[in-house]
Amino acid sequence: MVRKLAVLFLFMALLPACAAMPPPFPPERPARQVRETDSALFQAAEASYRRQAYRQAYQQYANYLERYPQGLRATAARLREAEIAGLLGDWQGSLRHYQSILAQQPQPEVALKARYGIGRAYFKLGDYQQATQVLDSLTAATDLPRSLWFSTQALMVEIALKQGQVPQAFARLRLAAQDLASGDPEWFEDLKTRLLEQATVPELEQLAALYRDNPLSAALLLRLARRSQDSGQLEEARKWVATLKDRFPNSPEAAGADRLLSGSKVVVGCLLPLSGQLSNIGFRVQRGMELAAKGASVKLVFRDTGADPETAAAIVRELAQDESVLAILGFLSSATAQSAAEAAQGATVPLIALTQKDGLTQTGNWIFQAFLTPRQQVRALVRQGQSLGLKRFAILYPDSSYGRTFSQNFQDEVAAVGGELAAQVFYSPGAQEFGPTLAALAESLKPETEGAPIATALFIPDDAAAVAAIAEGLAGTPLKGIQLLGTNLLNNPNVPAAQLTSLQGVIFPDAFFAGDPNPEVQKFIADYRQRYGEEPDYLAAQGYTVFRVMARLAESPQALSRMELPQQLLNLKGVPGLPWFQKFNAQREEETVLYLLTISGGSVRMVPPPSGGEPRQ
C-alpha cells in the first residue's frame, strides 16, 4: 500500500512539469503550404531568368536551394545556376556546377543535360579536345532526347569550325539536320552560313561531290556559283547554277541562283537628313552605309528628309509605291520618326529606323528599330552595378526631355532587379553651379540608421561638362567617393583633359568603341579611315551595320519580298563582320552587345571584367 501511494505521489509531482514541457518538434506547416512557397520562390527566379536579369536570377536560385535543398525543383534550380554562370561569362564556374550535378548521380535525363553542359563549358573555355570527348560520348547514349541530339551535333559543328575543319563540320551539320524539327532552326541556318563562308573553293567542290544527293549540297552549289561570279568567272558560275537546278530544281537555292545570274540588285531606300542642322549626322550615317555597300548586291537610294516630319512621311509613301524597293532604312530624329513609322506601317513597307525614340516599334509589325536606346543603356549600367555589389542608387538629372527619359528608365530598371532607388533630384539644363543641388541631394540621402550607406551609385544622364562639374562639387559633400554612372554622351573624343581628370572612374555604356581590339572592329575602322580619311563614330558604325544586315539577307538563297522580310529579319542571328549586332528581338528592336567604359589615366578604356568574365554586356 505504501509503495502504491509513493508511485501515485511521484506521478502527481511530475504531471505539472510534463504539462509545461513544449512539444518535441514545432508544428509542421501543411505540405500544400510548403509546396506553394517552394513553387513561388522558384517561379520568381524563373521570371528573372526570362527577362534576362541573370545576376538576380542566379541569387534567387541560390536562395531557393539554401531553403529547399531537396525541394521539388531543386534539380532544375541547380541546372539553371550552371547555365547562368556561363551566361555571365564564368564558364569555369559553370563547369564546376555541372560536374557537381553529375557527381550526385541524378536521374538519366538530368545527367544527359549536365554532360551536354560540361561539353559546352569546355567549348567556351577553348578546350576543344575535352569538349569533343564529352560530346562524342554523349551521342552514343541511346536515350538521348532528339532536341539534345541536335544541340550536341550543332555544338560539334561549332568546334569543327573553330578548328578550321570544314569537312568535319559539314558531316556534323548533316547529322544535326536529321533532327532539325526538334532543334533550333535559327542556330542551324547560322551554322550553315558560317560554314559556307569559311569553306575554300576546293572544300566546297569536294563536299558537293561527296554528298551530291544530300539537300544541304544545294547550298554548296549556290556558294560555288557565287564565288565564281564574284571572281569574274561567269561561265563557271553558269555551270554551277546548271548543276544546282539539275540536282535540286525545287530548292530555295535554285530560285536564288536565278537572281544571282540576272545580276539584279535588291533596292533599299535610305532616309537621311542631308540638309539642315542634322546634315552632319546624316552624312556620317551615309558614309557607313556606302562603305558597307562596296561589292554588295544591294542598291542604295538616298533621299533627304531634312528635319520636317511631313517630308519624311511623304518620302516613305513615295518609295513604298516603287515595287522594286524592298525596304527603307534611315536615321530619323525624334521629330520625324513617328510620322515616318506611321507612313511605313500604312504602306506595308518594312522600315528599319535609326532613332532613340522610345516605343517606336509599337506603331506596327512593319517597324524595326536599330539604335542605342536609353533603356539599353540603363540596363547595362544597372547590371554592371549588380556585378559590383551596388544595390542602392540615386539619380541626379537635368530637367530636360533627355534627362527625364533616362531618369524614368533607370528608375524602372532598378525596380526590375530589386534594387533601391534612394533619391531623385533634378537641376536646370545647362546649369554650371551645382552647390545647392548637391546639398539637397546629400540631405535627401541621409541614412535612416547610423552607419548605413548613403548610396552606392549616382546616375547622372548628362554631357561630360555637366558630369565633370558635378564630380568636382561632390568632393566637399558626404557623397565624396560615390560611384558615378553616366550615358554614352561621355564617350566623346573632344572632352578637355581637365574634365577627363574630374571624370576619373565614372562608368558609362556605348555601342561603339574604337579602342576595342576585336579584329572585326579594327578592320571596319581601318577601311573607313582609308576611304574617308577620318575616324568613324557610332553613327557611321550603325549605318554600316543596318546596311550589312540587309546585304546579309540579299546574299541568302531565300526569296526576298516585303511580305516575308519582317520574319526574315527576326530570324537573323548575328552577321559576320558585325561584332555589335546580335538580333532583332520580339519587339523588333535591335539587341546589341554594349561596351562598358570608364575614364582612367585621362582616356576612355573598357571596364575590366568582373572575375575574369566578359567586359561587354
C-alpha positions in Angstrom: 0.0 0.0 0.0 2.8 2.4 0.9 4.5 1.6 -2.4 1.3 2.4 -4.4 1.0 5.7 -2.6 4.6 6.6 -3.3 4.2 5.9 -7.0 1.0 7.9 -7.1 2.7 10.8 -5.3 5.6 10.7 -7.8 3.2 10.7 -10.8 1.2 13.7 -9.4 4.5 15.6 -8.8 5.7 15.1 -12.4 2.4 15.9 -14.0 2.7 19.7 -13.9 6.2 19.6 -15.3 5.1 17.4 -18.2 2.2 19.8 -18.9 4.7 22.7 -19.1 7.1 21.0 -21.5 6.9 22.2 -25.1 6.2 19.6 -27.8 9.4 17.9 -29.0 9.1 19.4 -32.5 7.4 22.6 -33.8 4.2 22.0 -35.6 4.8 21.3 -39.3 3.3 23.5 -42.0 0.9 21.7 -44.2 2.5 20.0 -47.1 0.4 22.1 -49.5 1.7 25.3 -48.0 5.3 24.2 -48.3 4.8 23.2 -51.9 3.2 26.6 -52.7 6.1 28.5 -51.0 8.6 26.3 -52.8 6.9 27.0 -56.2 6.6 30.8 -55.5 10.3 31.1 -54.9 11.3 29.1 -57.9 8.8 30.9 -60.2 10.2 34.3 -59.0 13.7 33.1 -60.1 12.3 31.9 -63.4 10.7 35.2 -64.0 14.0 37.0 -63.6 15.7 34.4 -65.8 13.1 35.0 -68.6 13.7 38.8 -68.6 17.4 38.2 -68.7 18.1 39.6 -65.2 20.7 36.8 -64.8 22.5 38.0 -61.7 19.3 38.5 -59.8 18.0 35.1 -61.1 21.3 33.4 -60.0 20.9 34.8 -56.5 17.2 33.8 -56.4 18.0 30.2 -57.4 20.8 30.1 -54.8 18.3 31.4 -52.1 15.8 28.7 -53.2 18.4 25.9 -52.9 19.5 27.2 -49.5 16.0 27.0 -48.2 14.9 23.9 -50.1 18.0 21.8 -50.9 15.8 18.8 -51.6 12.8 20.8 -53.0 10.6 19.7 -55.8 12.5 21.9 -58.2 16.0 21.7 -56.7 17.5 19.9 -59.6 16.0 22.4 -62.1 17.4 25.2 -60.0 20.9 23.7 -60.0 20.8 23.3 -63.8 19.7 26.9 -64.1 22.6 28.0 -61.8 25.1 26.2 -64.0 23.6 27.7 -67.2 23.5 31.3 -65.8 27.1 31.1 -64.6 28.1 30.6 -68.2 25.8 33.3 -69.5 27.5 35.7 -67.1 30.9 34.7 -68.5 32.0 32.4 -65.7 32.4 29.3 -67.8 34.8 27.7 -65.2 32.1 28.2 -62.6 29.5 26.7 -65.0 31.7 23.7 -65.5 32.0 23.2 -61.7 28.2 23.4 -61.3 27.5 20.8 -64.0 30.2 18.5 -62.7 28.7 18.8 -59.2 25.3 17.9 -60.5 26.7 14.9 -62.4 28.6 13.7 -59.2 25.3 13.3 -57.4 24.2 10.6 -59.9 21.0 12.2 -60.9 18.2 10.8 -63.0 19.3 9.9 -66.6 17.5 12.9 -68.2 19.3 15.3 -65.8 22.7 13.5 -66.3 22.4 13.9 -70.0 21.7 17.7 -69.7 24.7 18.0 -67.3 27.0 16.2 -69.7 26.0 18.5 -72.5 26.6 21.5 -70.2 30.1 20.2 -69.4 30.8 19.8 -73.1 29.5 23.4 -73.8 31.6 24.8 -70.9 34.8 23.1 -72.2 34.0 24.6 -75.6 33.6 28.1 -74.2 36.8 27.7 -72.3 38.6 26.8 -75.5 39.4 23.2 -74.5 38.1 21.7 -77.8 39.7 18.3 -77.2 37.9 17.8 -73.9 34.7 19.2 -75.3 34.8 16.8 -78.3 35.4 13.8 -76.0 32.4 14.7 -73.8 30.1 15.4 -76.6 31.1 12.4 -78.7 30.4 10.1 -75.7 27.0 11.8 -75.3 26.0 11.0 -78.9 26.4 7.3 -78.1 23.7 7.5 -75.5 20.7 5.5 -76.7 18.2 7.5 -74.6 19.4 11.0 -75.8 16.4 13.2 -76.5 16.2 14.4 -80.1 16.4 18.0 -79.1 19.6 17.3 -77.2 20.9 15.3 -80.1 20.5 18.3 -82.3 22.2 20.6 -79.8 25.1 18.2 -79.4 25.7 17.8 -83.1 25.4 21.6 -83.6 27.9 22.3 -80.9 30.3 19.8 -82.6 29.9 21.9 -85.8 30.9 24.9 -83.8 34.0 23.1 -82.6 35.0 21.9 -86.0 34.6 25.5 -87.4 36.8 26.9 -84.6 39.4 24.3 -85.6 39.1 25.1 -89.3 37.8 21.6 -90.1 35.2 22.4 -92.7 34.6 18.8 -93.9 34.1 17.5 -90.3 31.8 20.5 -89.6 29.6 19.6 -92.7 29.4 16.0 -91.6 28.1 17.1 -88.2 25.7 19.5 -89.8 24.2 16.7 -91.8 23.6 14.8 -88.6 22.0 17.9 -86.9 19.7 18.3 -89.9 18.2 14.9 -89.2 16.6 16.3 -86.0 16.1 19.9 -87.1 12.4 19.7 -86.3 13.4 19.2 -82.6 16.2 21.7 -82.7 16.9 25.4 -83.3 16.4 26.3 -86.9 18.0 29.7 -86.5 21.2 28.2 -85.0 21.2 25.7 -87.8 20.9 28.4 -90.5 23.6 30.4 -88.8 26.0 27.4 -88.7 25.3 26.6 -92.4 26.0 30.2 -93.4 29.2 30.4 -91.4 30.4 27.1 -92.8 29.8 28.2 -96.4 31.7 31.5 -95.8 34.6 29.7 -94.1 35.0 26.9 -96.8 37.5 27.3 -99.6 36.5 26.6 -103.2 38.3 23.1 -103.2 36.5 22.2 -99.9 33.1 23.3 -101.4 33.8 21.2 -104.6 34.9 18.2 -102.6 31.8 18.3 -100.3 29.4 18.8 -103.3 30.9 15.7 -105.0 30.9 13.6 -101.8 27.3 14.5 -100.8 25.8 15.1 -104.2 22.3 13.9 -103.3 22.1 15.5 -99.9 19.8 18.5 -99.7 22.5 20.5 -98.0 24.6 20.3 -101.1 22.3 22.8 -102.8 23.8 25.5 -100.6 27.3 24.3 -101.5 26.5 24.6 -105.2 25.0 28.1 -104.9 28.0 29.2 -102.9 30.3 27.9 -105.7 28.3 29.8 -108.3 28.5 33.0 -106.2 32.3 32.6 -105.6 32.7 32.1 -109.4 30.7 35.1 -110.3 32.5 37.3 -107.7 35.8 36.3 -109.2 34.6 37.2 -112.8 34.3 33.5 -113.9 30.8 33.8 -115.4 30.9 30.6 -117.4 31.9 28.7 -114.3 29.1 30.3 -112.4 26.6 29.2 -115.0 28.0 25.7 -114.8 27.4 25.5 -111.1 23.9 27.0 -111.4 23.0 24.4 -114.1 24.2 21.6 -111.8 22.2 23.1 -108.9 19.0 23.2 -110.9 19.5 19.7 -112.3 20.0 18.2 -108.8 17.7 20.3 -106.7 15.2 22.1 -109.1 12.7 22.9 -106.4 15.1 24.2 -103.7 15.2 27.8 -102.4 18.8 27.8 -103.6 17.7 27.2 -107.2 15.4 30.3 -107.0 18.3 32.3 -105.6 20.5 31.2 -108.4 18.2 32.9 -111.0 18.6 36.1 -109.1 22.3 35.7 -108.9 22.8 35.2 -112.7 20.4 38.0 -113.6 22.8 40.4 -111.7 19.8 42.3 -110.3 20.3 44.1 -107.1 17.9 44.5 -104.1 16.8 48.1 -103.9 16.7 49.8 -100.5 15.6 53.3 -99.8 17.6 55.4 -97.3 16.1 58.4 -95.5 18.8 60.7 -94.1 18.9 64.4 -93.1 21.4 65.6 -95.7 20.5 69.2 -95.3 19.8 71.5 -92.4 21.0 71.3 -88.8 21.2 67.5 -88.7 23.1 67.1 -92.0 26.4 66.3 -90.2 24.7 63.3 -88.7 23.1 62.3 -92.0 26.5 62.3 -93.8 28.2 60.2 -91.1 25.4 57.5 -91.4 25.6 57.7 -95.2 29.4 57.1 -95.2 28.9 54.0 -93.1 26.3 52.7 -95.5 28.3 53.4 -98.6 31.3 51.6 -97.1 29.2 48.5 -96.4 27.7 48.7 -99.9 31.0 48.1 -101.7 30.6 44.9 -103.6 27.2 44.1 -102.2 24.2 43.1 -104.3 22.1 45.9 -102.8 21.4 49.2 -104.4 21.0 52.3 -102.2 18.6 55.1 -103.0 19.3 58.1 -100.7 16.6 60.7 -100.0 17.0 63.9 -98.0 14.4 64.2 -95.2 15.7 67.5 -93.7 14.1 67.9 -90.3 10.5 68.0 -91.4 8.1 65.2 -90.3 5.8 65.7 -93.2 8.7 65.5 -95.7 9.9 62.2 -94.1 6.4 60.7 -94.3 5.9 61.8 -97.9 9.2 60.2 -99.0 8.2 57.0 -97.3 4.9 56.9 -99.2 6.7 57.7 -102.4 9.3 54.9 -102.0 6.6 52.5 -101.0 4.9 52.9 -104.3 8.0 51.7 -106.1 7.6 47.9 -106.1 11.4 47.4 -106.6 12.1 49.0 -103.2 12.3 46.1 -100.7 12.7 48.2 -97.5 13.6 51.6 -96.1 16.5 52.4 -93.8 17.2 55.7 -92.2 18.3 57.9 -89.4 15.2 59.6 -88.0 15.2 62.3 -85.4 12.6 62.2 -82.6 10.6 64.8 -84.5 10.4 62.8 -87.8 10.5 59.1 -86.5 6.8 58.8 -85.6 5.4 60.2 -88.8 7.8 58.1 -91.0 6.9 55.0 -89.0 3.1 55.6 -89.4 3.6 56.1 -93.1 5.6 52.9 -93.5 3.1 50.9 -91.4 0.2 52.3 -93.5 2.1 51.4 -96.8 3.1 48.0 -95.5 6.8 48.5 -96.3 9.5 47.4 -93.8 11.3 50.4 -92.1 14.5 50.0 -90.1 14.8 53.2 -88.1 18.0 54.6 -86.6 16.4 56.5 -83.8 16.4 56.7 -80.0 12.6 57.3 -79.8 11.1 55.0 -77.2 8.2 52.8 -78.2 8.5 53.4 -82.0 8.1 49.7 -82.9 4.7 49.7 -81.2 3.5 51.6 -84.3 3.2 48.2 -86.0 4.8 45.0 -87.2 6.5 46.6 -90.2 8.6 48.9 -88.0 12.1 47.9 -86.7 14.5 49.9 -84.6 18.3 49.7 -84.8 19.8 52.3 -82.5 21.1 52.5 -78.9 18.2 53.4 -76.7 18.0 54.8 -73.1 16.6 51.5 -71.9 19.5 49.5 -73.2 22.0 51.9 -71.7 20.5 51.9 -68.2 20.0 48.1 -68.3 23.7 47.7 -68.9 24.6 50.1 -66.1 22.3 48.5 -63.5 23.6 45.0 -64.4 27.1 46.3 -64.0 26.2 47.8 -60.7 24.9 44.4 -59.5 28.1 42.8 -60.5 30.0 45.3 -58.4 27.6 44.7 -55.4 25.8 48.1 -55.8 22.3 47.9 -54.6 21.4 51.5 -53.5 21.1 54.1 -56.2 20.4 57.8 -56.6 19.6 59.9 -59.8 20.7 63.5 -60.5 19.3 64.5 -63.8 18.7 67.6 -65.9 15.1 68.7 -66.2 15.1 68.1 -70.0 13.5 65.6 -72.3 16.8 63.6 -72.4 17.2 63.7 -68.6 13.7 62.8 -67.8 13.7 59.9 -70.2 16.8 58.4 -68.8 15.7 59.0 -65.2 12.5 57.1 -65.7 14.2 54.3 -67.5 16.8 54.0 -64.8 14.1 54.0 -62.1 12.2 51.2 -63.9 15.3 49.1 -64.3 16.4 49.4 -60.6 12.9 48.3 -59.6 13.0 45.4 -62.0 16.2 43.9 -60.4 15.0 44.6 -56.8 17.4 47.4 -56.1 16.7 50.5 -54.0 16.3 54.0 -55.5 17.1 56.2 -52.6 16.6 59.7 -54.2 15.9 61.6 -57.4 16.9 65.2 -57.8 16.8 67.4 -60.9 18.5 70.6 -61.9 18.1 73.1 -64.7 19.6 72.1 -68.1 22.9 74.0 -68.8 23.5 74.7 -65.1 27.1 75.5 -64.1 26.7 75.8 -60.3 25.6 72.7 -58.5 26.3 73.5 -54.8 22.7 73.9 -53.7 21.6 70.9 -55.8 24.3 68.6 -54.3 23.4 69.8 -50.8 19.8 68.9 -51.4 20.8 65.6 -52.8 23.0 64.8 -49.8 20.2 65.8 -47.4 17.7 63.6 -49.1 20.2 60.7 -48.9 20.8 60.8 -45.2 20.6 57.2 -43.9 17.8 56.4 -41.6 20.1 54.5 -39.3 23.6 55.4 -38.3 26.3 53.7 -40.2 24.0 52.7 -43.1 25.3 53.6 -46.6 24.2 56.9 -48.1 24.0 55.5 -51.6 26.4 53.3 -53.5 26.0 54.8 -57.0 24.8 58.1 -58.5 23.5 58.1 -62.1 23.9 61.4 -64.0 22.5 61.4 -67.6 24.2 64.5 -69.0 27.2 65.5 -71.1 30.8 65.5 -70.0 30.9 69.1 -68.9 28.0 68.8 -66.5 29.1 65.4 -65.1 32.6 66.7 -64.5 31.3 69.8 -62.7 29.1 67.6 -60.5 32.0 65.3 -59.8 34.1 68.2 -58.7 31.3 69.5 -56.5 30.9 66.1 -54.8 34.4 66.4 -53.2 33.1 68.7 -50.5 30.0 66.6 -49.6 29.2 63.3 -47.8 28.8 61.8 -51.3 32.5 62.1 -52.0 33.8 58.8 -53.5 30.4 57.6 -54.6 30.4 55.5 -57.8 29.3 57.7 -60.7 27.3 56.3 -63.7 26.7 58.1 -66.9 25.5 57.7 -70.5 27.2 57.4 -73.9 27.5 61.2 -74.0 30.7 60.8 -72.1 32.3 58.8 -74.9 33.4 62.0 -76.7 36.9 62.4 -78.1 36.6 66.2 -77.7 36.3 66.2 -73.9 39.0 68.5 -72.5 41.8 67.0 -70.4 40.7 68.8 -67.3 37.2 67.3 -67.5 38.7 63.9 -68.1 40.6 64.2 -64.8 37.3 65.0 -62.9 35.6 62.1 -64.7 38.1 59.5 -63.4 36.3 56.3 -62.6 32.9 57.1 -64.0 31.2 54.1 -65.7 29.1 54.5 -68.9 27.9 52.3 -71.8 28.2 52.7 -75.5 27.6 50.6 -78.6 30.8 51.5 -80.4 34.4 51.9 -79.0 37.3 52.4 -81.3 39.7 51.0 -78.7 38.2 47.5 -78.9 41.0 45.2 -80.1 38.4 42.9 -81.8 39.9 42.3 -85.3 36.5 42.9 -87.0 36.1 46.3 -85.2 39.6 47.3 -86.2 39.0 46.2 -89.8 36.0 48.4 -90.0 37.9 51.3 -88.6 40.9 50.8 -91.0 38.6 50.6 -94.0 36.6 53.7 -93.0 39.8 55.6 -92.3 41.3 54.6 -95.7 38.2 55.6 -97.6 37.3 58.9 -95.9 40.5 60.0 -94.1 38.8 60.3 -90.7 37.8 58.2 -87.8 34.4 56.6 -87.7 32.0 57.0 -84.8 28.8 55.2 -83.6 26.7 56.8 -86.3 29.0 55.6 -89.1 29.2 52.2 -87.5 25.4 51.9 -87.2 24.9 53.0 -90.9 27.4 50.3 -91.8 25.5 47.8 -89.5 22.0 48.2 -90.9 23.2 48.0 -94.5 25.2 44.8 -93.8 22.1 43.3 -92.2 20.2 43.9 -95.5 23.1 42.7 -97.6 23.2 39.5 -95.5 19.6 38.8 -96.4 20.3 39.6 -100.0 23.1 37.0 -100.1 20.8 34.3 -98.8 19.1 31.8 -101.2 15.7 32.6 -99.9 13.3 34.7 -101.9 13.1 38.3 -100.7 9.8 40.2 -100.6 8.3 42.9 -98.5 5.8 40.4 -97.1 8.4 37.9 -96.0 11.1 40.4 -94.9 9.9 41.2 -91.3 10.1 37.5 -90.4 13.4 37.1 -92.1 14.8 40.0 -90.1 13.5 38.4 -86.9 15.2 35.1 -87.8 18.6 36.7 -88.4 21.1 36.0 -85.7 24.4 37.7 -86.0 26.2 38.9 -89.1 29.9 38.1 -89.9 32.0 41.2 -89.6 29.5 42.9 -87.3 30.5 42.1 -83.7 27.9 44.5 -82.3 24.8 43.1 -83.9 23.1 40.2 -82.2 19.5 40.1 -83.4 16.1 41.8 -83.5 14.0 40.8 -80.5 10.3 40.0 -80.5 9.6 43.8 -80.2 11.6 44.2 -83.4 14.3 46.2 -81.6 18.0 45.6 -82.3 19.8 43.8 -79.5 23.4 44.8 -79.5 26.5 43.9 -77.4 27.3 47.1 -75.4 30.7 48.2 -74.1 31.0 49.3 -70.5 33.6 52.1 -70.5 35.4 54.2 -67.9 37.8 57.1 -67.7 41.2 56.0 -66.5 44.5 57.9 -66.8 42.9 60.6 -68.8 41.5 58.3 -71.5 38.5 56.1 -72.2 39.0 52.4 -71.5 36.9 49.3 -71.4 35.8 48.4 -67.8 37.8 45.3 -66.6 35.5 42.2 -66.5 34.5 41.0 -63.1 36.1 37.7 -62.0 37.5 37.1 -65.4 34.2 37.3 -67.3 33.4 39.2 -70.4 33.8 43.0 -70.2 30.9 43.7 -72.6 27.3 43.3 -71.6 
